[in-house]
């Protein structure tokens, strides 16, 4: 039986590209370039690359990028977009919990909940971090975003979605945040690329900063910085607060 995150992205690649959260690509890639000091000689792995928006933009800027994603539909769309742009990018259908890479990349990125933290168990989410860390050279850098567990302690996830969703976005209903597991359970409604309306029973794991720090340290990452993740405006100047729905993590190996 397929999990919700597998069914969710089937036949929804064009719809994905229209979601409001995809509009921050340029600013997010600006931040990535700053973090690698504009070194075009590095190799980049984009985990949970979706339709390839970050991978394609970075390749357009001259970087060597490989993108992996669990969804064949998303990878198909990524390849089509790269070909149309005349870019040579390796896009592969791959489970982030079981990647074959071993110290092969100078930078690993995993943005907009690219796999992590969508898995149904904490152990599976940890496997994604473990595989990302294994793929990194030493020295190497790991940049990713994840859901901020500080947010639902003081704010409503439902209100956040109602305030930030734009017309055409997936719609989230019946949010229930479990304090014991830090998981938000919800029903998500989506119209796919053929106009079919679908609903999914979803749950996503929220993390607090000490958890992320500890998990990464167990994987050999040494310098770990955590910031508030703002759409299209990633910055080391944005201190993480309870008002940030997502956190931006920059870790070094």
C-alpha positions in Angstrom: 0.0 0.0 0.0 1.3 3.4 -1.0 1.9 6.1 1.6 0.1 9.4 1.3 3.3 11.2 0.2 3.6 8.7 -2.7 0.1 9.2 -3.9 0.1 12.9 -3.4 2.7 13.6 -6.0 1.3 11.3 -8.7 0.1 13.2 -11.7 0.6 16.6 -9.9 3.9 17.8 -11.2 2.5 20.8 -13.1 0.3 21.6 -10.2 3.3 21.5 -7.9 5.1 24.1 -10.0 2.1 26.5 -9.5 2.1 26.2 -5.7 2.9 29.5 -3.9 5.8 28.0 -2.0 7.7 27.4 -5.2 8.0 31.2 -5.8 11.1 31.6 -3.7 13.6 29.7 -5.8 15.8 32.5 -6.9 16.4 34.0 -3.4 16.9 30.5 -2.0 19.5 29.7 -4.6 21.2 33.1 -3.9 21.7 31.9 -0.3 23.0 28.5 -1.4 25.6 30.3 -3.6 26.7 32.4 -0.7 27.1 29.4 1.5 29.4 27.7 -1.0 31.2 31.0 -1.8 30.2 30.7 -5.5 32.6 27.8 -6.0 31.4 26.3 -9.4 33.8 23.3 -9.0 31.6 21.6 -6.3 29.2 18.8 -6.8 25.6 19.3 -5.4 23.0 16.7 -4.5 19.4 17.8 -4.3 17.4 15.4 -2.2 13.6 15.3 -2.7 14.2 17.6 -5.7 10.6 17.5 -6.9 10.3 19.0 -10.3 13.8 20.3 -10.1 13.3 24.0 -9.4 16.5 24.4 -7.2 18.6 21.9 -9.2 17.7 23.6 -12.5 18.4 27.1 -11.2 21.7 26.1 -9.8 22.7 24.3 -13.0 21.7 27.4 -14.9 24.2 29.3 -12.7 27.0 26.8 -13.6 26.9 24.2 -10.9 27.1 20.4 -11.2 23.8 19.1 -9.8 22.2 15.7 -9.3 18.6 15.6 -8.3 16.8 12.6 -6.7 13.1 12.1 -5.8 10.8 9.2 -4.8 8.2 10.3 -7.3 8.5 9.2 -11.0 6.0 11.9 -12.0 8.1 14.7 -10.4 11.4 13.4 -11.9 9.8 13.1 -15.4 8.7 16.8 -15.1 12.2 17.8 -13.9 13.9 16.1 -16.9 11.5 17.8 -19.3 12.2 21.2 -17.8 15.9 20.6 -17.8 15.9 19.5 -21.4 13.8 22.5 -22.4 16.3 24.8 -20.7 19.2 23.0 -22.5 20.7 21.9 -19.1 22.6 18.6 -18.4 21.3 17.5 -15.0 21.2 14.0 -13.6 17.7 13.4 -12.3 17.0 9.9 -10.8 14.0 8.3 -9.1 15.4 7.3 -5.8 14.3 6.7 -2.2 16.2 9.1 0.1 16.2 6.4 2.8 18.4 4.2 0.7 20.8 6.2 -1.5 24.0 4.7 -2.9 26.2 7.8 -2.5 29.2 7.7 -0.3 31.2 10.9 0.2 30.4 11.9 -3.3 29.1 15.5 -2.9 30.4 18.7 -1.5 26.9 20.1 -0.8 23.6 18.3 -0.1 20.4 20.4 -0.2 16.9 19.2 0.9 14.5 22.1 0.7 10.7 22.5 1.2 10.3 19.2 3.1 12.0 17.2 0.4 11.3 13.8 1.9 12.2 14.8 5.4 10.0 15.1 7.5 7.2 13.4 5.6 8.0 9.8 6.6 5.6 7.8 8.8 8.2 7.1 11.5 11.0 8.9 13.2 13.3 6.1 12.3 12.6 6.6 8.5 13.1 10.4 8.8 16.5 9.7 10.5 17.4 7.3 7.6 17.1 10.3 5.3 19.4 12.4 7.4 21.8 9.5 7.6 21.9 9.0 3.9 22.3 12.7 3.2 25.3 12.8 5.7 26.8 9.7 4.1 26.6 11.3 0.7 28.7 14.3 1.9 32.4 14.7 1.5 34.5 15.9 4.4 34.6 18.9 4.5 31.1 19.3 3.1 27.9 21.2 3.8 24.3 20.1 4.3 21.5 22.7 3.9 17.9 21.8 4.5 14.6 23.1 5.8 12.1 21.3 8.1 9.0 22.1 10.0 9.6 24.2 13.1 8.2 22.4 16.2 8.2 25.7 18.2 5.5 27.1 15.9 2.5 24.9 16.8 3.2 25.3 20.5 2.0 28.9 20.3 0.3 29.3 17.0 -2.4 27.6 14.9 -1.3 25.5 11.9 -4.8 25.9 10.4 -4.7 29.7 10.7 -1.2 29.7 9.1 -2.4 27.8 6.1 -5.6 29.9 5.8 -3.5 33.1 5.9 -0.7 32.0 3.5 -2.5 29.8 1.0 -3.2 31.3 -2.5 -5.7 30.3 -5.0 -4.9 27.0 -6.6 -2.8 25.8 -3.6 -3.4 22.5 -1.9 -5.9 23.0 0.9 -5.3 21.7 4.4 -8.2 20.8 6.8 -8.9 19.2 10.1 -5.4 19.9 11.5 -4.6 18.1 14.8 -1.2 18.6 16.4 -0.2 15.7 18.7 2.0 17.0 21.5 3.4 13.6 22.3 4.7 12.9 18.8 5.0 16.4 17.4 3.1 15.3 14.3 0.4 17.3 12.6 -2.4 15.1 11.3 -4.6 16.6 8.6 -6.7 16.1 5.5 -5.2 17.7 2.4 -7.2 18.4 -0.7 -5.5 18.7 -4.1 -6.6 19.0 -7.7 -4.2 17.0 -9.9 -2.9 17.9 -13.4 -6.0 16.4 -15.0 -8.4 18.4 -12.8 -9.3 15.4 -10.6 -10.0 16.4 -7.0 -8.3 14.2 -4.5 -8.0 14.0 -0.7 -5.2 12.6 1.4 -5.0 11.7 5.1 -1.5 13.1 5.9 0.8 13.6 8.8 4.1 15.4 9.1 6.7 15.5 11.8 7.7 18.9 13.4 11.1 19.1 15.0 12.6 21.4 17.6 16.1 22.8 17.3 17.8 20.6 20.0 16.4 17.5 18.3 17.9 18.5 14.9 21.2 19.4 16.5 21.4 16.1 18.3 20.4 14.0 15.3 23.0 15.7 13.1 25.8 15.4 15.7 25.2 11.7 15.9 25.9 11.6 12.2 29.2 13.3 12.4 28.1 16.8 11.5 30.0 19.3 13.7 28.9 22.9 13.1 25.2 23.2 13.1 23.4 26.6 12.7 19.6 27.0 12.6 17.7 30.0 11.4 14.1 31.0 10.5 13.3 30.0 7.0 11.5 32.7 5.0 10.2 32.1 1.5 12.8 33.2 -1.0 14.7 35.1 1.7 17.0 32.5 3.3 19.5 34.4 5.5 21.8 33.9 8.5 20.3 37.1 9.8 16.9 35.6 10.4 17.0 34.3 14.0 14.6 31.4 14.5 11.5 32.3 16.5 8.2 30.7 17.4 6.6 32.6 14.5 8.7 30.8 11.9 6.7 27.9 10.3 9.9 26.4 9.0 13.5 26.3 10.1 16.6 26.6 7.9 19.5 24.3 8.9 23.1 24.7 7.8 25.4 21.9 9.0 29.0 21.2 8.2 30.9 17.9 8.1 
